[in-house]
Amino acid sequence: MPDANGKVAPSYASTEDTVTDNITKLVWQRKLPKSYAGCLGSNIDAPGIGCQWREGDTYCGDLVLAGFADWRLPTRIELQSIMDLTREPAIRTEVFPMRSAMGGADFWTAGAEQGGSQVAWYVHIVSGTPAQLQGPSLGTGATVRCVRGGSARLASEPRFAVNEESAIVDDLWTGLSWSRKDWPKMTKLDAERVCDALGFGWRLPGQQELLTLVEPLRASPVIDREAFPNAVDDVYWTASPSSASTGSWNTVTFERHPVLGATGMGLASSATEFHRARCVR
């Protein structure tokens, strides 16, 4: 998947109505409507300004754009694939226009079932990081950007292929390969050295890449424990510099927040702080 701090640079081809991601081959709705047809949104905004989650799902399913009628809500990983965590807001607004500088910063993604109730994630465009909502919170108004192509990945679909001998986990959804083990707390420089020492293209992941391992339907640590049995609910280094402060770096936490759910968000850290490491290639 594309990542500004990873191995694949983003590449897009735009028309008046759509943006094609040359890496993932997904086709995105380019312009956001002034008003979403059929959406009431929240009770604090005028109807159509945003969509409740189910309204957004229906809006994309009914959308006819650029001659196509197979639009849908993106998955969390798909939406995060167009985030650029080196900037704020964390999206290339010259490629994906926004309706205003501040409005509509939360974008819905496709949902899933958890314990008999619907759960959905949204991605906050300013920071590029996700948060989880369920139950009544799905009536919150948020923005929608539809996608087509590929296939909407479900939690029940096979995702990881584990090579026990080499201790490598291949992600069949993103094309990334991960070290099955992780390393105890260390500075960012030491984390980079650990990954570089593995050779064969191993490196510290970008935040965008590491966020793809956050599993919204799991207990803490929010990661597939069959694929990564030694994972812990702690903070992990990324190679992504933080836009919050000069000389700091983004992290990802795999601890489920007791109120907000599994956000994956970690605070910006100085390079001398101590966090865990997992390598990617």
C-alpha positions in Angstrom: 0.0 0.0 0.0 1.2 3.6 -0.5 2.8 5.3 2.4 4.7 8.6 2.5 7.2 7.0 4.9 7.2 3.5 3.6 8.5 1.7 0.5 5.8 2.9 -2.0 5.3 6.5 -2.9 1.6 7.6 -3.6 0.6 8.0 -7.2 -2.7 9.2 -8.5 -4.5 9.9 -11.8 -7.5 12.3 -11.6 -10.5 13.2 -13.7 -13.2 15.7 -13.0 -15.1 13.2 -10.9 -12.7 10.5 -9.8 -9.2 9.8 -8.5 -7.6 6.5 -9.4 -4.9 5.2 -7.0 -2.2 3.8 -9.3 -0.9 1.6 -6.5 -4.0 0.0 -5.0 -6.1 0.5 -8.3 -9.0 1.8 -6.2 -11.1 4.5 -7.7 -12.3 7.3 -5.4 -15.0 9.9 -5.5 -13.0 13.1 -6.1 -15.4 15.9 -5.2 -17.5 15.9 -2.1 -21.1 17.1 -2.6 -22.4 20.3 -1.0 -25.2 18.2 0.4 -25.5 14.4 0.7 -28.8 13.2 -0.8 -30.8 11.2 1.7 -28.7 12.1 4.7 -30.0 13.8 7.9 -26.6 13.7 9.6 -26.3 15.0 13.1 -28.9 17.1 15.0 -26.5 20.1 15.1 -26.0 20.5 11.4 -28.4 21.2 8.5 -29.6 18.0 6.8 -27.2 16.7 4.2 -24.1 18.4 5.7 -23.0 14.9 6.9 -24.3 11.4 7.1 -25.1 9.0 9.9 -23.2 5.8 9.3 -26.1 3.8 7.8 -27.1 6.9 5.7 -23.5 7.0 4.4 -23.6 3.4 3.5 -26.8 3.9 1.6 -25.5 7.1 -0.1 -22.5 5.2 -1.6 -24.6 2.2 -2.6 -27.0 4.5 -4.5 -24.3 6.8 -6.0 -24.0 6.9 -9.8 -20.8 8.7 -10.7 -18.6 8.7 -13.8 -20.9 6.1 -15.4 -20.5 3.6 -12.5 -23.0 2.5 -10.0 -20.9 0.1 -7.9 -19.7 2.6 -5.3 -19.4 1.7 -1.6 -18.0 2.9 1.7 -14.3 2.2 1.9 -12.8 -0.1 4.5 -10.7 1.5 7.3 -7.5 0.2 5.6 -8.6 1.5 2.2 -9.3 5.0 3.6 -6.1 5.1 5.5 -4.2 4.2 2.3 -4.9 7.7 0.9 -3.8 9.5 4.1 -0.5 11.4 4.0 0.7 11.6 7.6 3.5 14.0 6.7 1.1 16.8 6.4 -1.9 18.4 8.1 -4.7 17.8 7.2 -3.4 14.3 6.4 -4.7 14.1 2.9 -3.5 15.6 -0.4 -6.2 18.2 -0.8 -4.9 19.0 -4.3 -5.9 15.5 -5.2 -8.9 15.0 -2.9 -10.6 18.4 -2.5 -12.3 19.1 0.8 -15.5 21.1 1.2 -13.9 23.6 3.7 -10.6 23.9 5.6 -12.2 22.8 8.9 -15.6 21.2 8.2 -16.3 17.5 7.8 -13.0 16.3 9.2 -14.3 12.8 10.2 -14.9 10.3 7.4 -17.0 7.1 7.7 -15.7 3.6 6.8 -17.5 0.3 6.3 -18.7 -1.4 9.4 -18.7 -4.9 11.0 -20.5 -6.9 13.6 -19.2 -7.2 17.1 -21.2 -9.0 19.8 -24.4 -8.6 17.9 -24.1 -4.9 17.4 -22.8 -2.8 14.5 -19.4 -1.3 14.8 -17.8 1.2 12.5 -14.6 3.3 12.3 -14.1 6.8 11.1 -10.8 8.4 10.1 -10.0 11.9 11.2 -8.6 13.7 8.2 -6.6 16.3 10.2 -4.5 13.6 11.9 -5.1 10.7 9.6 -5.8 8.3 12.5 -8.9 6.2 13.1 -11.4 5.9 16.0 -14.2 3.4 16.6 -17.9 4.0 17.2 -20.8 1.7 17.9 -24.5 1.6 18.9 -26.1 5.1 19.2 -22.8 6.8 18.2 -23.4 5.6 14.7 -26.0 8.3 14.5 -23.2 10.9 14.6 -22.9 13.0 11.4 -19.7 12.5 9.4 -18.4 13.0 5.9 -18.4 10.3 3.2 -16.0 9.7 0.3 -17.1 6.7 -1.7 -14.8 4.2 -3.5 -15.1 1.5 -6.1 -12.9 -1.4 -7.3 -11.1 -4.1 -5.4 -13.4 -5.7 -2.8 -14.6 -4.7 0.6 -12.6 -6.8 3.0 -14.5 -8.4 5.8 -13.2 -9.5 9.2 -14.1 -13.1 8.3 -11.9 -13.2 5.2 -8.4 -14.8 5.5 -5.8 -12.0 5.8 -2.5 -13.3 7.2 -0.2 -16.1 5.9 2.2 -17.2 8.6 5.6 -18.8 7.8 6.5 -20.5 11.1 10.0 -21.3 10.0 11.0 -17.8 9.0 8.7 -16.1 11.5 7.4 -13.8 8.8 3.7 -12.8 8.5 2.5 -11.9 5.0 -0.5 -9.5 4.9 -2.7 -10.7 1.9 -4.7 -7.5 2.1 -1.9 -4.9 1.9 1.0 -6.8 0.3 3.2 -6.0 3.3 5.4 -8.6 5.2 5.8 -8.3 8.9 8.2 -9.8 11.5 6.2 -12.1 13.6 8.1 -11.2 16.7 8.5 -7.7 18.2 11.2 -6.1 20.2 11.1 -4.7 23.7 11.2 -1.0 24.5 14.1 1.0 23.0 14.8 4.4 21.4 13.7 5.1 17.9 17.3 4.9 16.6 17.8 1.5 18.2 14.4 0.4 16.7 15.6 1.4 13.2 18.9 -0.4 13.8 17.1 -3.6 14.8 15.0 -3.6 11.7 17.9 -2.6 9.4 20.1 -5.4 10.8 17.6 -8.0 9.6 18.6 -7.2 6.0 16.6 -8.1 2.9 14.7 -4.8 2.9 13.4 -4.9 6.5 12.7 -1.5 8.1 10.7 0.4 10.7 7.2 0.8 9.3 5.5 4.1 8.6 2.6 5.0 10.8 0.1 4.5 8.0 1.5 0.9 7.5 1.5 0.0 11.2 -2.1 1.3 11.7 -3.2 -1.4 9.2 -2.4 -4.0 11.9 -4.9 -2.5 14.4 -7.9 -4.9 14.6 -11.0 -3.0 15.6 -13.0 -6.1 16.8 -10.4 -7.5 19.1 -9.7 -7.2 22.8 -6.5 -5.5 23.9 -3.9 -5.9 22.4 -5.9 -5.0 19.2 -4.0 -7.2 16.8 -4.5 -10.6 15.4 -3.0 -12.8 18.1 -2.9 -15.9 16.0 -0.6 -14.1 13.5 1.3 -12.2 16.2 1.1 -14.3 19.4 3.7 -12.3 21.3 2.1 -8.9 20.8 1.4 -6.8 23.8 -0.9 -3.8 24.5 1.8 -1.2 24.3 3.1 1.6 22.1 5.2 0.9 19.0 7.6 3.1 17.0 7.0 4.2 13.4 9.3 5.9 10.9 6.8 8.8 10.4 7.8 12.2 11.7 5.0 14.0 13.6 3.5 17.2 12.3 2.7 18.1 15.9 6.2 19.2 16.9 9.6 19.3 15.2 11.9 16.4 16.0 9.1 14.1 17.2 7.8 10.9 15.7 4.4 9.2 15.5 3.6 6.1 17.4 0.8 3.5 17.3 -0.7 2.0 20.4 -2.3 -1.5 20.4 -4.1 -0.9 23.7 -7.8 -0.6 23.6 -9.0 2.6 25.1 -11.6 1.8 27.8 -14.1 4.5 26.5 -13.2 5.3 22.8 -12.3 1.7 21.8 -9.2 0.8 19.7 -8.1 4.0 18.2 -4.5 3.0 17.3 -3.5 6.5 18.0 -0.2 7.1 19.9 1.2 10.4 21.1 4.1 12.0 19.3 7.3 11.0 20.9 10.9 12.3 21.0 13.4 9.9 19.5 15.0 9.3 22.9 11.8 7.9 24.5 11.4 4.1 24.8 8.8 2.1 22.8 8.5 -1.3 21.2 9.3 -2.1 17.6 8.0 -4.4 14.9 9.6 -4.5 11.4 8.1 -4.6 7.9 9.2 -5.0 4.3 
